[in-house]
Amino acid sequence: MTANFQIIDKEEVGSLSFPNQEVLGDAHQILQRKTYLERALTLGNLEHLKMKIYWSQK
């Protein structure tokens, strides 16, 4: 499987469409995602770095 990523500027995120329902089926995965996002936010603010977020489209 080859991953093809497209760079999206932060100004374009508002024009994207996301599902209205949860995409993760397991409560542990949902909590893990929240933990990862909070950690990325903390590290980004602490180090003044830009974070990359990868979305999977199915």
N, CA, C and O atoms as CSV, one atom per row, in Angstrom:
chain,resi,resn,atom,element,x,y,z
A,1,MET,N,N,0.848,-1.186,0.000
A,1,MET,CA,C,0.000,0.000,0.000
A,1,MET,C,C,0.887,1.240,0.000
A,1,MET,O,O,1.799,1.356,0.819
A,2,THR,N,N,0.627,2.138,-0.891
A,2,THR,CA,C,1.376,3.381,-0.994
A,2,THR,C,C,0.520,4.522,-0.464
A,2,THR,O,O,-0.641,4.669,-0.846
A,3,ALA,N,N,1.098,5.324,0.417
A,3,ALA,CA,C,0.375,6.465,0.980
A,3,ALA,C,C,0.661,7.695,0.137
A,3,ALA,O,O,1.818,8.041,-0.099
A,4,ASN,N,N,-0.381,8.342,-0.307
A,4,ASN,CA,C,-0.266,9.602,-1.035
A,4,ASN,C,C,-0.873,10.686,-0.156
A,4,ASN,O,O,-2.077,10.693,0.098
A,5,PHE,N,N,-0.030,11.599,0.303
A,5,PHE,CA,C,-0.505,12.655,1.178
A,5,PHE,C,C,-0.590,13.961,0.416
A,5,PHE,O,O,0.234,14.253,-0.450
A,6,GLN,N,N,-1.595,14.733,0.753
A,6,GLN,CA,C,-1.806,16.037,0.146
A,6,GLN,C,C,-1.669,17.086,1.239
A,6,GLN,O,O,-2.319,16.983,2.280
A,7,ILE,N,N,-0.848,18.076,1.019
A,7,ILE,CA,C,-0.673,19.146,1.995
A,7,ILE,C,C,-1.857,20.102,1.890
A,7,ILE,O,O,-2.208,20.566,0.806
A,8,ILE,N,N,-2.461,20.383,3.037
A,8,ILE,CA,C,-3.611,21.289,3.098
A,8,ILE,C,C,-3.259,22.411,4.060
A,8,ILE,O,O,-2.918,22.160,5.216
A,9,ASP,N,N,-3.341,23.640,3.587
A,9,ASP,CA,C,-3.069,24.787,4.446
A,9,ASP,C,C,-4.149,24.908,5.506
A,9,ASP,O,O,-5.294,24.511,5.292
A,10,LYS,N,N,-3.770,25.465,6.658
A,10,LYS,CA,C,-4.720,25.566,7.768
A,10,LYS,C,C,-5.952,26.392,7.387
A,10,LYS,O,O,-7.033,26.182,7.938
A,11,GLU,N,N,-5.795,27.318,6.459
A,11,GLU,CA,C,-6.938,28.129,6.025
A,11,GLU,C,C,-7.963,27.313,5.245
A,11,GLU,O,O,-9.123,27.713,5.142
A,12,GLU,N,N,-7.552,26.183,4.701
A,12,GLU,CA,C,-8.442,25.338,3.909
A,12,GLU,C,C,-9.209,24.313,4.737
A,12,GLU,O,O,-10.171,23.722,4.247
A,13,VAL,N,N,-8.801,24.095,5.971
A,13,VAL,CA,C,-9.417,23.062,6.799
A,13,VAL,C,C,-10.917,23.318,6.978
A,13,VAL,O,O,-11.702,22.371,7.017
A,14,GLY,N,N,-11.313,24.564,7.085
A,14,GLY,CA,C,-12.723,24.903,7.263
A,14,GLY,C,C,-13.596,24.504,6.092
A,14,GLY,O,O,-14.806,24.346,6.254
A,15,SER,N,N,-13.015,24.339,4.918
A,15,SER,CA,C,-13.800,23.972,3.742
A,15,SER,C,C,-13.886,22.456,3.544
A,15,SER,O,O,-14.574,21.989,2.637
A,16,LEU,N,N,-13.198,21.694,4.381
A,16,LEU,CA,C,-13.251,20.233,4.277
A,16,LEU,C,C,-14.517,19.706,4.930
A,16,LEU,O,O,-15.085,20.354,5.809
A,17,SER,N,N,-14.952,18.546,4.506
A,17,SER,CA,C,-16.124,17.936,5.138
A,17,SER,C,C,-15.685,16.688,5.897
A,17,SER,O,O,-14.889,15.888,5.406
A,18,PHE,N,N,-16.215,16.545,7.086
A,18,PHE,CA,C,-15.884,15.437,7.970
A,18,PHE,C,C,-17.174,14.705,8.336
A,18,PHE,O,O,-18.245,15.311,8.323
A,19,PRO,N,N,-17.092,13.420,8.660
A,19,PRO,CA,C,-18.286,12.667,9.027
A,19,PRO,C,C,-18.909,13.210,10.318
A,19,PRO,O,O,-18.206,13.693,11.205
A,20,ASN,N,N,-20.213,13.121,10.402
A,20,ASN,CA,C,-20.929,13.562,11.602
A,20,ASN,C,C,-20.874,12.529,12.715
A,20,ASN,O,O,-21.107,12.856,13.878
A,21,GLN,N,N,-20.572,11.303,12.373
A,21,GLN,CA,C,-20.533,10.249,13.388
A,21,GLN,C,C,-19.091,9.844,13.665
A,21,GLN,O,O,-18.195,10.102,12.862
A,22,GLU,N,N,-18.887,9.222,14.786
A,22,GLU,CA,C,-17.563,8.772,15.203
A,22,GLU,C,C,-17.025,7.739,14.221
A,22,GLU,O,O,-17.757,6.842,13.800
A,23,VAL,N,N,-15.768,7.857,13.859
A,23,VAL,CA,C,-15.166,6.926,12.907
A,23,VAL,C,C,-14.415,5.794,13.602
A,23,VAL,O,O,-14.111,4.775,12.982
A,24,LEU,N,N,-14.118,5.969,14.876
A,24,LEU,CA,C,-13.477,4.905,15.640
A,24,LEU,C,C,-14.545,4.143,16.416
A,24,LEU,O,O,-15.430,4.744,17.023
A,25,GLY,N,N,-14.456,2.830,16.391
A,25,GLY,CA,C,-15.491,2.016,17.027
A,25,GLY,C,C,-15.176,1.583,18.441
A,25,GLY,O,O,-16.052,1.087,19.149
A,26,ASP,N,N,-13.946,1.763,18.859
A,26,ASP,CA,C,-13.510,1.278,20.153
A,26,ASP,C,C,-13.244,2.456,21.088
A,26,ASP,O,O,-12.586,3.421,20.702
A,27,ALA,N,N,-13.757,2.376,22.316
A,27,ALA,CA,C,-13.592,3.465,23.276
A,27,ALA,C,C,-12.116,3.716,23.587
A,27,ALA,O,O,-11.713,4.858,23.807
A,28,HIS,N,N,-11.322,2.666,23.606
A,28,HIS,CA,C,-9.886,2.812,23.863
A,28,HIS,C,C,-9.215,3.609,22.742
A,28,HIS,O,O,-8.364,4.455,23.016
A,29,GLN,N,N,-9.580,3.355,21.503
A,29,GLN,CA,C,-9.019,4.086,20.364
A,29,GLN,C,C,-9.403,5.565,20.416
A,29,GLN,O,O,-8.594,6.432,20.088
A,30,ILE,N,N,-10.626,5.845,20.826
A,30,ILE,CA,C,-11.093,7.228,20.933
A,30,ILE,C,C,-10.297,7.969,22.000
A,30,ILE,O,O,-9.876,9.107,21.788
A,31,LEU,N,N,-10.089,7.325,23.150
A,31,LEU,CA,C,-9.307,7.930,24.223
A,31,LEU,C,C,-7.852,8.117,23.803
A,31,LEU,O,O,-7.237,9.135,24.120
A,32,GLN,N,N,-7.306,7.141,23.095
A,32,GLN,CA,C,-5.926,7.226,22.628
A,32,GLN,C,C,-5.759,8.381,21.642
A,32,GLN,O,O,-4.767,9.108,21.702
A,33,ARG,N,N,-6.724,8.554,20.735
A,33,ARG,CA,C,-6.673,9.670,19.788
A,33,ARG,C,C,-6.689,11.003,20.526
A,33,ARG,O,O,-5.927,11.911,20.196
A,34,LYS,N,N,-7.560,11.117,21.525
A,34,LYS,CA,C,-7.648,12.356,22.317
A,34,LYS,C,C,-6.323,12.637,23.023
A,34,LYS,O,O,-5.859,13.776,23.058
A,35,THR,N,N,-5.728,11.603,23.578
A,35,THR,CA,C,-4.441,11.742,24.266
A,35,THR,C,C,-3.357,12.206,23.301
A,35,THR,O,O,-2.579,13.105,23.621
A,36,TYR,N,N,-3.303,11.592,22.115
A,36,TYR,CA,C,-2.310,11.976,21.106
A,36,TYR,C,C,-2.491,13.426,20.665
A,36,TYR,O,O,-1.510,14.155,20.514
A,37,LEU,N,N,-3.729,13.846,20.458
A,37,LEU,CA,C,-3.985,15.228,20.033
A,37,LEU,C,C,-3.613,16.232,21.116
A,37,LEU,O,O,-3.050,17.287,20.825
A,38,GLU,N,N,-3.929,15.903,22.365
A,38,GLU,CA,C,-3.575,16.802,23.466
A,38,GLU,C,C,-2.059,16.892,23.621
A,38,GLU,O,O,-1.527,17.965,23.906
A,39,ARG,N,N,-1.366,15.777,23.436
A,39,ARG,CA,C,0.099,15.772,23.529
A,39,ARG,C,C,0.708,16.607,22.397
A,39,ARG,O,O,1.646,17.373,22.620
A,40,ALA,N,N,0.174,16.457,21.191
A,40,ALA,CA,C,0.670,17.240,20.055
A,40,ALA,C,C,0.454,18.727,20.293
A,40,ALA,O,O,1.328,19.540,19.988
A,41,LEU,N,N,-0.695,19.085,20.831
A,41,LEU,CA,C,-0.992,20.483,21.128
A,41,LEU,C,C,-0.014,21.032,22.156
A,41,LEU,O,O,0.518,22.129,21.989
A,42,THR,N,N,0.225,20.265,23.226
A,42,THR,CA,C,1.153,20.690,24.269
A,42,THR,C,C,2.564,20.849,23.723
A,42,THR,O,O,3.220,21.858,23.980
A,43,LEU,N,N,3.033,19.863,22.975
A,43,LEU,CA,C,4.384,19.934,22.409
A,43,LEU,C,C,4.511,21.080,21.412
A,43,LEU,O,O,5.530,21.771,21.383
A,44,GLY,N,N,3.498,21.279,20.608
A,44,GLY,CA,C,3.524,22.368,19.638
A,44,GLY,C,C,3.595,23.724,20.311
A,44,GLY,O,O,4.335,24.603,19.869
A,45,ASN,N,N,2.829,23.898,21.376
A,45,ASN,CA,C,2.842,25.171,22.105
A,45,ASN,C,C,4.154,25.363,22.861
A,45,ASN,O,O,4.683,26.472,22.928
A,46,LEU,N,N,4.665,24.290,23.420
A,46,LEU,CA,C,5.902,24.361,24.188
A,46,LEU,C,C,7.104,24.646,23.300
A,46,LEU,O,O,7.936,25.494,23.621
A,47,GLU,N,N,7.189,23.945,22.200
A,47,GLU,CA,C,8.345,24.060,21.314
A,47,GLU,C,C,8.136,25.046,20.162
A,47,GLU,O,O,9.058,25.301,19.387
A,48,HIS,N,N,6.936,25.594,20.051
A,48,HIS,CA,C,6.583,26.502,18.958
A,48,HIS,C,C,6.831,25.837,17.603
A,48,HIS,O,O,7.394,26.439,16.688
A,49,LEU,N,N,6.400,24.593,17.504
A,49,LEU,CA,C,6.552,23.817,16.272
A,49,LEU,C,C,5.215,23.653,15.586
A,49,LEU,O,O,4.164,23.724,16.223
A,50,LYS,N,N,5.259,23.437,14.302
A,50,LYS,CA,C,4.052,23.111,13.552
A,50,LYS,C,C,3.848,21.607,13.616
A,50,LYS,O,O,4.798,20.839,13.462
A,51,MET,N,N,2.620,21.189,13.841
A,51,MET,CA,C,2.303,19.767,13.904
A,51,MET,C,C,1.681,19.337,12.585
A,51,MET,O,O,1.006,20.121,11.917
A,52,LYS,N,N,1.912,18.106,12.227
A,52,LYS,CA,C,1.297,17.529,11.032
A,52,LYS,C,C,0.226,16.549,11.473
A,52,LYS,O,O,0.449,15.718,12.354
A,53,ILE,N,N,-0.923,16.657,10.858
A,53,ILE,CA,C,-2.025,15.746,11.130
A,53,ILE,C,C,-2.327,15.001,9.846
A,53,ILE,O,O,-2.476,15.610,8.787
A,54,TYR,N,N,-2.418,13.691,9.937
A,54,TYR,CA,C,-2.694,12.867,8.779
A,54,TYR,C,C,-4.099,12.287,8.912
A,54,TYR,O,O,-4.430,11.659,9.917
A,55,TRP,N,N,-4.930,12.508,7.872
A,55,TRP,CA,C,-6.264,11.958,7.835
A,55,TRP,C,C,-6.290,10.807,6.856
A,55,TRP,O,O,-5.589,10.814,5.844
A,56,SER,N,N,-7.099,9.832,7.166
A,56,SER,CA,C,-7.304,8.719,6.246
A,56,SER,C,C,-8.684,8.857,5.639
A,56,SER,O,O,-9.666,9.057,6.353
A,57,GLN,N,N,-8.758,8.754,4.352
A,57,GLN,CA,C,-10.036,8.887,3.663
A,57,GLN,C,C,-10.437,7.520,3.140
A,57,GLN,O,O,-9.676,6.877,2.417
A,58,LYS,N,N,-11.617,7.083,3.500
A,58,LYS,CA,C,-12.096,5.772,3.045
A,58,LYS,C,C,-13.346,5.907,2.226
A,58,LYS,O,O,-13.890,4.906,1.760
